[in-house]
Amino acid sequence: MVSSVLVLDNDVIITEFLKATLEPKAFEVLKANEGEEDIEAVRRLNPDVIVLDLYPPDKDGWRVCQEIRKFSKIPILILSVLNNPDAIAQALDEGADDYLIKPVSSGVLIAHLNNLIRRARAEQVALNSGEDR
């Protein structure tokens, strides 16, 4: 089963690296790189998981995370160079589901993405089962 990953990072090198790393492992990599386009892309594409950078040049990743959480429970994985416990805690408090520090090995990244997707799908199945009653 192919899982869709929406990458919200305007660093072309990172997005191309993620595409090259993830697509051979049964991920469809979608990209949005233009500020407010990020929020619309989440609504339009409804990916299985989102990879978000906190510090792209033209937007605030924390604000993007907050905005997504207003309408969606799609898992958000922060992928950032910021290795600061307070920033990590803030990102998780703002609604991120996971946080990895760049650089990260492809194996660790894939394992974290698979875990987030697996948990989200299990929650959806549980929700749907409850609706049948």
N, CA and C of each residue as an Amber inpcrd file, in Angstrom:
protein
   399
   0.8400000  -1.1770000   0.0000000   0.0000000   0.0000000   0.0000000
   0.8900000   1.2480000   0.0000000   0.6370000   2.1520000  -0.8950000
   1.4100000   3.3920000  -0.9960000   0.8330000   4.4120000  -0.0240000
   1.6960000   5.0510000   0.7390000   1.2990000   6.1010000   1.6720000
   1.7530000   7.4440000   1.1310000   0.9210000   8.4610000   1.3000000
   1.2850000   9.7900000   0.8020000   1.8990000  10.6360000   1.9180000
   2.9890000  11.3060000   1.5670000   3.7090000  12.1810000   2.4850000
   3.7280000  13.5770000   1.8680000   3.1780000  14.5400000   2.5770000
   3.2280000  15.9220000   2.1190000   4.4000000  16.6090000   2.7980000
   5.3620000  17.0720000   2.0110000   6.5540000  17.7380000   2.5330000
   6.3250000  19.2470000   2.4590000   6.3450000  19.8940000   3.6090000
   6.1810000  21.3450000   3.6980000   7.5350000  21.9480000   4.0700000
   8.3500000  22.1240000   3.0600000   9.7100000  22.6320000   3.2400000
  10.1320000  23.2160000   1.9070000  10.5480000  24.4780000   1.8910000
  10.8950000  25.0560000   0.5950000  12.3680000  24.9220000   0.2410000
  13.0910000  24.0910000   0.9490000  14.4680000  23.7610000   0.5970000
  14.4120000  22.6460000  -0.4520000  14.7020000  22.9870000  -1.6920000
  14.5990000  22.0390000  -2.7980000  15.4890000  20.8200000  -2.5720000
  16.6340000  21.0180000  -1.9730000  17.5440000  19.8960000  -1.7190000
  16.8950000  18.8970000  -0.7700000  16.2700000  19.4020000   0.2820000
  15.5970000  18.5120000   1.2420000  14.4290000  17.7940000   0.5830000
  13.5940000  18.5290000  -0.1390000  12.4220000  17.8870000  -0.7510000
  12.8440000  16.8350000  -1.7880000  13.8730000  17.1190000  -2.5460000
  14.3420000  16.1330000  -3.5310000  14.9770000  14.9290000  -2.8390000
  15.7040000  15.1700000  -1.7400000  16.2730000  14.0670000  -0.9700000
  15.1580000  13.1720000  -0.4210000  14.1180000  13.8020000   0.1440000
  13.0050000  13.0210000   0.6900000  12.2990000  12.2370000  -0.4160000
  12.1280000  12.8540000  -1.5530000  11.4920000  12.1720000  -2.6830000
  12.3280000  10.9520000  -3.0970000  13.6170000  11.1370000  -3.2500000
  14.5030000  10.0450000  -3.6630000  14.5900000   8.9470000  -2.6060000
  14.4870000   9.3260000  -1.3430000  14.5780000   8.3650000  -0.2470000
  13.2790000   7.6020000  -0.0430000  12.1590000   8.3000000  -0.1190000
  10.8800000   7.7020000   0.2590000  10.1490000   6.9830000  -0.8700000
  10.2310000   7.4980000  -2.0790000   9.4550000   6.8890000  -3.1570000
   9.7930000   5.4250000  -3.4120000  11.0750000   5.0080000  -3.3390000
  11.3550000   3.5700000  -3.5130000  10.8120000   2.7010000  -2.3710000
  10.4170000   3.3250000  -1.2770000   9.9070000   2.5910000  -0.1110000
   8.3810000   2.6880000  -0.0090000   7.7090000   2.8360000  -1.1250000
   6.2380000   2.8380000  -1.2140000   5.5900000   4.0800000  -0.6020000
   6.2360000   5.2180000  -0.7690000   5.6470000   6.4900000  -0.3720000
   5.4590000   7.3490000  -1.6170000   4.3370000   8.0340000  -1.6840000
   4.1310000   9.0560000  -2.7020000   4.4880000  10.3890000  -2.0440000
   5.4670000  11.0960000  -2.5720000   5.9170000  12.3490000  -1.9770000
   5.2640000  13.5170000  -2.7030000   4.5020000  14.2990000  -1.9390000
   3.8330000  15.5000000  -2.4310000   4.5410000  16.6890000  -1.8120000
   4.5850000  17.8170000  -2.5170000   5.3230000  18.9680000  -2.0030000
   4.4830000  20.2350000  -2.0830000   4.6510000  21.0780000  -1.0890000
   4.0870000  22.4320000  -1.0980000   5.1540000  23.3220000  -0.4920000
   5.5140000  24.3720000  -1.1900000   6.6740000  25.1470000  -0.7590000
   6.4240000  26.6400000  -0.6970000   5.2050000  27.0850000  -0.6650000
   4.9430000  28.5220000  -0.7810000   4.0570000  29.0690000   0.3330000
   4.5080000  29.0910000   1.5470000   3.7790000  29.7550000   2.6300000
   2.3470000  29.2800000   2.7900000   1.3860000  30.1330000   2.4740000
  -0.0300000  29.8080000   2.6560000  -0.4730000  28.6300000   1.8030000
   0.2780000  28.3240000   0.7580000  -0.0340000  27.1560000  -0.0610000
  -0.0170000  25.8930000   0.7970000   0.7870000  25.8850000   1.8620000
   0.9000000  24.7130000   2.7210000  -0.4460000  24.2900000   3.2860000
  -1.1720000  25.2420000   3.8530000  -2.4540000  24.9340000   4.4870000
  -3.4370000  24.4170000   3.4380000  -3.4900000  25.0730000   2.2950000
  -4.3800000  24.6400000   1.2240000  -3.9910000  23.2610000   0.7060000
  -2.7010000  22.9810000   0.6200000  -2.2390000  21.6790000   0.1430000
  -2.6940000  20.5650000   1.0850000  -2.6610000  20.8170000   2.3780000
  -3.1270000  19.8150000   3.3430000  -4.6060000  19.5280000   3.1010000
  -5.4010000  20.5800000   2.9440000  -6.8460000  20.4150000   2.6930000
  -7.0940000  19.6800000   1.3770000  -6.4030000  20.0760000   0.3360000
  -6.6350000  19.5570000  -1.0090000  -6.1250000  18.1210000  -1.1720000
  -4.9430000  17.8380000  -0.6420000  -4.2980000  16.5510000  -0.8880000
  -4.6160000  15.4780000   0.1460000  -4.9710000  15.8890000   1.3680000
  -5.3060000  14.9640000   2.4510000  -4.2930000  13.8120000   2.5370000
  -3.0170000  14.1340000   2.8050000  -1.9810000  13.0930000   2.8400000
  -2.1130000  12.1980000   4.0670000  -1.3720000  11.1080000   4.0580000
  -1.3450000  10.2150000   5.2170000  -0.5080000  10.7970000   6.3500000
   0.5190000  11.5730000   6.0030000   1.4070000  12.1700000   6.9990000
   2.0260000  13.4360000   6.4020000   2.3880000  14.3650000   7.2810000
   3.0030000  15.6280000   6.8700000   4.3970000  15.7090000   7.4680000
   5.3700000  16.1160000   6.6580000   6.7190000  16.4130000   7.1420000
   6.8760000  17.9220000   7.0400000   7.1260000  18.5690000   8.1740000
   7.1400000  20.0290000   8.2560000   8.4600000  20.5270000   8.8260000
   9.0420000  21.5250000   8.1650000  10.2300000  22.2090000   8.6880000
   9.7420000  23.4010000   9.4970000  10.3550000  23.6590000  10.6520000
   9.9330000  24.7800000  11.4970000  10.3830000  26.1360000  10.9860000
  11.4810000  26.1760000  10.2520000  12.0750000  27.4610000   9.8830000
  12.2840000  27.6660000   8.3880000  11.2700000  27.4360000   7.5890000
  11.4610000  27.8170000   6.1930000  11.5210000  29.3350000   6.0950000
  12.1730000  29.8810000   5.0740000  12.4070000  31.3220000   5.0030000
  11.1580000  32.1960000   5.0090000  10.0450000  31.7350000   4.4330000
   8.9090000  32.6360000   4.2620000   7.7140000  32.3390000   5.1520000
   7.8880000  31.5170000   6.1930000   6.7460000  31.2190000   7.0640000
   7.2340000  30.7160000   8.4200000   6.3060000  30.6040000   9.3380000
   6.5800000  30.1320000  10.6840000   6.0030000  28.7190000  10.8090000
   6.8700000  27.7290000  10.9480000   6.4230000  26.3450000  11.0220000
   5.5010000  26.0610000  12.1930000   5.7300000  26.7440000  13.3130000
   4.8340000  26.5650000  14.4640000   3.4190000  27.0240000  14.1130000
   3.3140000  28.1540000  13.4090000   1.9980000  28.6670000  13.0240000
   1.3230000  27.7270000  12.0270000   2.1030000  27.1990000  11.0860000
   1.5590000  26.2460000  10.1220000   1.0130000  25.0240000  10.8660000
   1.7540000  24.5270000  11.8270000   1.3190000  23.3790000  12.6220000
   0.0070000  23.6990000  13.3430000  -0.0780000  24.8610000  13.9740000
  -1.3080000  25.2750000  14.6640000  -2.4860000  25.3480000  13.7020000
  -2.2670000  25.9280000  12.5280000  -3.3420000  26.0730000  11.5450000
  -3.8350000  24.7070000  11.0710000  -2.9240000  23.7840000  10.8300000
  -3.3300000  22.4450000  10.3980000  -4.1620000  21.7790000  11.4780000
  -3.7490000  21.9310000  12.7250000  -4.4620000  21.2940000  13.8300000
  -5.8840000  21.8360000  14.0070000  -6.1790000  22.9950000  13.4990000
  -7.5340000  23.5560000  13.6040000  -8.5460000  22.7490000  12.7970000
  -8.0760000  22.0180000  11.7620000  -9.0220000  21.2960000  10.9150000
  -8.6290000  19.8530000  10.6120000  -7.4830000  19.3980000  11.0710000
  -7.0260000  18.0680000  10.6690000  -6.2800000  17.3520000  11.7870000
  -6.4120000  16.0220000  11.7840000  -5.6590000  15.1690000  12.7110000
  -4.5620000  14.3920000  11.9900000  -4.2520000  14.7820000  10.7440000
  -3.1860000  14.1180000   9.9980000  -1.8960000  14.2070000  10.8120000
  -1.1750000  13.1050000  10.9730000   0.0740000  13.1430000  11.7390000
   1.0770000  14.1240000  11.1270000   1.7360000  14.8810000  12.0110000
   2.7490000  15.8480000  11.5910000   4.0850000  15.4610000  12.2160000
   5.0740000  15.2710000  11.3600000   6.4280000  15.0040000  11.8110000
   7.2610000  16.2490000  11.5130000   7.8340000  16.8300000  12.5440000
   8.7320000  17.9700000  12.3670000  10.1110000  17.4210000  12.0320000
  10.6970000  17.9520000  10.9710000  12.0570000  17.5980000  10.5710000
  12.8360000  18.9060000  10.5360000  13.6950000  19.1050000  11.5390000
  14.3260000  20.4140000  11.7210000  15.7820000  20.2750000  12.1470000
  16.5660000  21.3030000  11.8480000  17.9440000  21.3640000  12.3290000
  17.9890000  21.8380000  13.7800000  16.8880000  22.3500000  14.2740000
  16.8330000  22.9060000  15.6200000  16.8630000  21.7850000  16.6540000
  17.9650000  21.7120000  17.3970000  18.1550000  20.6860000  18.4180000
  18.1420000  21.3620000  19.7820000  16.9590000  21.7880000  20.1780000
  16.7840000  22.5200000  21.4190000  15.5780000  21.9320000  22.1450000
  15.7510000  21.4420000  23.3810000  14.6340000  20.8070000  24.0890000
  13.3900000  21.6940000  24.1970000  13.5720000  23.0010000  24.4010000
  12.4090000  23.8910000  24.5040000  11.6620000  23.9870000  23.1780000
  12.3970000  24.0560000  22.0760000  11.7660000  24.1210000  20.7460000
  11.0430000  22.8120000  20.4350000  11.6560000  21.7000000  20.7930000
  11.0240000  20.3960000  20.5690000   9.7320000  20.3120000  21.3700000
   9.7870000  20.7060000  22.6340000   8.5870000  20.6880000  23.4740000
   7.5060000  21.6090000  22.9080000   7.9010000  22.7880000  22.4560000
   6.9320000  23.7190000  21.8850000   6.2710000  23.1290000  20.6410000
   7.0620000  22.5210000  19.7700000   6.5100000  21.9200000  18.5460000
   5.4950000  20.8310000  18.8940000   5.8290000  19.9940000  19.8710000
   4.9000000  18.9470000  20.2790000   3.6570000  19.5470000  20.9310000
   3.8250000  20.6040000  21.7130000   2.6750000  21.2860000  22.3300000
   1.7830000  21.9680000  21.2890000   2.3590000  22.3980000  20.1760000
   1.5890000  23.0760000  19.1230000   0.8230000  22.0870000  18.2470000
   1.0460000  20.7880000  18.4560000   0.2740000  19.8050000  17.7130000
   1.0670000  18.8180000  16.8850000   2.3960000  18.9520000  16.8460000
   3.1970000  17.9670000  16.1150000   3.1170000  16.6200000  16.8260000
   3.2020000  15.5560000  16.0510000   3.1400000  14.2070000  16.6160000
   4.5100000  13.6090000  16.8690000   5.5110000  14.1330000  16.1870000
   6.8610000  13.5860000  16.2910000   7.8460000  14.6660000  15.8720000
   9.1060000  14.4850000  16.2400000  10.1410000  15.4890000  15.9600000
  11.4430000  14.7600000  15.7080000  12.0440000  15.0000000  14.5620000
  13.3610000  14.4500000  14.2480000  14.3070000  15.5880000  13.8980000
  15.5710000  15.4150000  14.2500000  16.5830000  16.4430000  14.0290000
  17.3940000  16.0750000  12.7840000  17.5290000  17.0650000  11.8760000
  18.3570000  16.8950000  10.6740000  19.8240000  16.9660000  11.0740000
  20.6740000  16.1890000  10.4750000  20.3710000  15.1360000   9.5180000
  19.8720000  13.8890000  10.2360000  19.0410000  13.1280000   9.5520000
  18.4960000  11.8870000  10.1080000  18.6960000  10.7900000   9.0650000
  18.9740000   9.5990000   9.5270000  19.1540000   8.4960000   8.5760000
  17.8210000   8.1620000   7.9180000  17.8930000   7.6790000   6.6980000
  16.6620000   7.3550000   5.9780000  15.8940000   6.2470000   6.6860000
  16.5880000   5.2930000   7.2690000  15.9130000   4.2050000   7.9800000
  15.1100000   4.7000000   9.1700000  15.6800000   5.6120000   9.9400000
  14.9730000   6.1710000  11.1000000  13.7710000   6.9990000  10.6360000
  13.9660000   7.8220000   9.6150000  12.8700000   8.6260000   9.0840000
  11.7230000   7.7400000   8.6120000  12.0250000   6.7170000   7.8430000
  10.9880000   5.8150000   7.3350000  10.2810000   5.1040000   8.4750000
  11.0170000   4.6590000   9.4870000  10.3990000   3.9890000  10.6350000
   9.4410000   4.9250000  11.3630000   9.8310000   6.1830000  11.5530000
   8.9570000   7.1510000  12.2280000   7.7110000   7.4400000  11.3920000
   7.8840000   7.6010000  10.0810000   6.7280000   7.8430000   9.2100000
   5.7710000   6.6540000   9.2360000   6.3120000   5.4510000   9.1080000
   5.4610000   4.2480000   9.1500000   4.7140000   4.1390000  10.4710000
   5.3850000   4.4600000  11.5640000   4.7480000   4.4060000  12.8780000
   3.5890000   5.3990000  12.9640000   3.8150000   6.6270000  12.5170000
   2.7510000   7.6360000  12.5530000   1.5620000   7.2200000  11.6960000
   1.8300000   6.7090000  10.5170000   0.7520000   6.2820000   9.6150000
   0.0000000   5.0950000  10.2060000   0.7170000   4.1350000  10.7380000
   0.0960000   2.9540000  11.3440000  -0.8320000   3.3630000  12.4900000
  -0.3620000   4.2700000  13.3520000  -1.1890000   4.7130000  14.4780000
  -2.4240000   5.4720000  14.0020000  -2.2520000   6.3500000  12.9950000
  -3.3840000   7.1180000  12.4770000  -4.4260000   6.1950000  11.8610000
  -3.9820000   5.1990000  11.1190000  -4.9240000   4.2530000  10.5030000
  -5.6450000   3.4260000  11.5580000  -4.9280000   3.0110000  12.6070000
  -5.5620000   2.2490000  13.6930000  -6.6130000   3.1010000  14.4000000
  -6.3130000   4.3770000  14.6260000  -7.2900000   5.2680000  15.2520000
  -8.5160000   5.4310000  14.3600000  -8.3140000   5.5260000  13.0500000
  -9.4360000   5.6740000  12.1250000 -10.3020000   4.4220000  12.1150000
  -9.6760000   3.2480000  12.1460000 -10.4310000   1.9920000  12.1890000
 -11.2480000   1.9220000  13.4740000 -10.6230000   2.3170000  14.5840000
 -11.3390000   2.3050000  15.8640000 -12.5180000   3.2770000  15.8380000
 -12.3150000   4.4400000  15.2650000 -13.3930000   5.4200000  15.1360000
 -14.5320000   4.8770000  14.2880000 -14.1880000   4.2860000  13.1560000
 -15.1940000   3.7340000  12.2520000 -15.9430000   2.5770000  12.8880000
 -15.2600000   1.7660000  13.6860000 -15.9090000   0.6570000  14.3700000
 -16.9180000   1.1670000  15.3780000 -16.5810000   2.2610000  16.0400000
 -17.4930000   2.8630000  17.0180000 -18.7220000   3.4540000  16.3700000
 -18.5990000   3.8990000  15.1180000 -19.7440000   4.4740000  14.4080000
 -20.7470000   3.4220000  13.9980000 -20.2920000   2.1680000  13.8470000
 -21.1760000   1.0910000  13.4120000 -22.1360000   0.6490000  14.5110000
 -21.8680000   1.0050000  15.7170000 -22.6690000   0.5360000  16.8460000
 -23.8940000   1.3510000  17.0470000
